[in-house]
Amino acid sequence: MAKIPETVLTAWDNHTGPVIFTTVDQNNVPNSIYATCVARYGDERFVVADNYFDKTRANIQTGSKGSFLFITDEDKPYQIKGHIEYHQSGSIFDDMKQWNPEKHPGHAAAAIVVDEIYSGSEKIL
């Protein structure tokens, strides 16, 4: 489990718009979604609220790794890659329930444990 560098934490604090969250199925077919309910958890994870996952949830439950892409308010892209933990209870789930809007169900918290980080073609971690 890698610690997210301070430059990336600052970039995240200045991101704009939804993220693009991608998983793959058992046949390595990618599935990408826009996700608006996303937050950082500690210095090693980003969490996407499972409000309306279908294929994404199925992919996670079969062991998919994932990535998500975000862009800063200065149009600088970042891609986070890692393995995914799926929490339906516990501290990460409870934290998600605090920031996820009440109008969404928040079935679970999909936590991406950071393995690699890129900004464009530059590998940061």
Helices and strands as residue ranges (DSSP letters): H 6-13, E 15-24, E 30-35, E 38-41, E 45-50, H 55-61, E 65-72, E 77-87, H 91-99, E 108-119, E 122-123
